[in-house]
Amino acid sequence: MEITCAAVKLTPTATGDLSVRCTKHPDHVSAGDPVHEARVGVFPVRWTDAR
């Protein structure tokens, strides 16, 4: 069983693209929270799934 969401996104950084993974619980999208969230250092990265 996963303890965090499996959503992954490439986000641009000063040194190139970096793959980040959502840190929310696995069922947050089905519970009505469509926004995934991760951090690159102190910077938040937020995205939604493409529809």
Phi and psi in degrees as a GROMACS rama.xvg file:
@    title "Ramachandran Plot"
@    xaxis  label "Phi"
@    yaxis  label "Psi"
@TYPE xy
-78.0112  143.492  GLU-2
-99.0069  -11.923  ILE-3
-131.988  163.16  THR-4
-61.8599  147.321  CYS-5
-89.8496  0.78851  ALA-6
-66.513  135.664  ALA-7
-129.165  145.389  VAL-8
-141.019  143.314  LYS-9
-87.8472  128.375  LEU-10
-125.656  138.953  THR-11
-73.8881  140.889  PRO-12
-132.173  174.828  THR-13
-63.6371  -24.9494  ALA-14
-105.857  11.0341  THR-15
123  177.351  GLY-16
-69.9186  143.892  ASP-17
-130.365  135.02  LEU-18
-84.9438  126.119  SER-19
-121.692  150.628  VAL-20
-117.487  139.503  ARG-21
-59.3537  137.362  CYS-22
-102.893  5.08081  THR-23
-80.597  169.935  LYS-24
-67.1566  155.877  HIS-25
-60.7293  -26.639  PRO-26
-101.295  15.3088  ASP-27
-64.1844  -33.7768  HIS-28
-69.2882  -46.0165  VAL-29
-69.2339  -19.828  SER-30
-85.5682  0.45711  ALA-31
104.143  6.1041  GLY-32
-108.073  93.8547  ASP-33
-78.8457  -5.87062  PRO-34
-92.0352  120.138  VAL-35
-83.4751  154.48  HIS-36
-145.745  138.134  GLU-37
-144.641  -179.674  ALA-38
-136.416  141.362  ARG-39
-117.162  100.513  VAL-40
63.592  -122.887  GLY-41
-93.9468  -1.88275  VAL-42
-91.6553  126.935  PHE-43
-77.3734  144.913  PRO-44
-123.538  121.81  VAL-45
-127.309  142.343  ARG-46
-157.155  163.86  TRP-47
-120.008  159.665  THR-48
-68.594  142.767  ASP-49
-70.2351  141.441  ALA-50
